[in-house]
């Protein structure tokens, strides 16, 4: 059995941006910034082309190495890691 919903307003899921006055450029800037923080651009970039298993592993290893080196640099700045 289907339930009939009457006079229910549509709710939009996702990102919404209010345009104030005629400032469309400002609204676009805000939308792009929100999309950047949500990671939508990165997801679109990842989905545009096929990546093999080996390529995914290689990219994950490189990302992990970058995170590790960043962590070491932070510890060196705090003086908690021995300098070379």
Buried (B, 14 or more C-beta within 10 A) or exposed (E): EEEEEEEEEEEEEEEEBEEEEEEEEEBEEBBEEEBEEEEBEEEEEEEEEEEEEEEEEEEEEEEEEEEEEEEEEEEEEEEEEEEE
